[in-house]
Amino acid sequence: MMRLNLNQLAVFAQVIECGGFSAAGQVLFLSQSSVSKQVQNLEIALRTQLIDRSGPKIRPTLAGEVLLAQTKEVLALADQAVKAVHAAALQREDPLVIGSTSTISGHFLPSVLRELRRREPAARFSLAVSTADQLAAALEEGRTGIGLSGSPLPPGQYRSERLASEDMLLICPADHPLAGRKIAPADLSGETFLLRECGAQTRSQLTDLLHSWELAGARTLDLWGTEGIKEAVRIGLGVGLVPRRSVQLELRHGVLAELEVHPAPERRTVMASWTLARPLTAYEQLLLPLLREVAQATTGT
């Protein structure tokens, strides 16, 4: 019993749809001779002419018209089979665990998870929020397949890719006397600086800033998380460093204000890293391009 070649059928259908071998080749990224050979081999296998090449424009023969109708159904069934196999593979996967540092999990990942839920409603996923060092260890050991961080992780057995960059702001209460003014670091000498928890990348960035601003001896207060920093700033405990995206609503509604200090804090890079300790699961392979898409859509970088 003869079995038809799906690739030859797809090429044949494309030739008819495009009205020519050359045009079909451009769509399929094949040479005209390669497209012609595929159709010829199909005709040889079926022992009948499928395309009438005698006129100025090709057209299917009667046998070609019959095969074209059947081909569309066959290719549609093949696509359904591929989707069914992928769906079955995903259902057997363990839940997707996304590693992340805390700042990224709070303001970038929700957009990613929303899009992941839209595309894969059956997917099960969760977040593992940790410090940068803990995330690096989890990636290196293969306990986490993909992780997100606000700056490059320590060197390890994983690959990393820059997804986007974002502004970091020094924020203050809306009624702060320096709000809305362009200031120098020396103007902040009397301020209390609110630091994130130990291990947080934002904490390291702010302490480095204080050194570069010659404010290493300034008063500091340790807190936990971006939301803790925002609330402490709002009630007047001090000033803090946060990603712009995390305070967009507060700035728009006059709850918080930006301290426009020069030199300004450096932009932070959003990084995606993935393990080399094991193959990525099907869900993890879906996540990587999705992260790139969401980063492009939300930051424009």
Secondary structure, 3 states (H helix, E strand, C coil): CCCCCHHHHHHHHHHHHHCCHHHHHHHHCCCHHHHHHHHHHHHHHHCCCCEECCCCCCEECHHHHHHHHHHHHHHHHHHHHHHHHHHHHHHCCCCEEEEEEHHHHHHCHHHHHHHHHHHCCCCCEEEEEECHHHHHHHHHCCCCCEEEECCCCCCCCEEEEEEEEECEEEEEECCCCCCCCEECHHHHCCCEEEECCCCCHHHHHHHHHHHHCCCCCCEEEECCHHHHHHHHHHCCCCEEEEEHHHHHHHHHCCCEEECEECCCCCCEEEEEEEECCCCCCHHHHHHHHHHHHHHHHHHCC
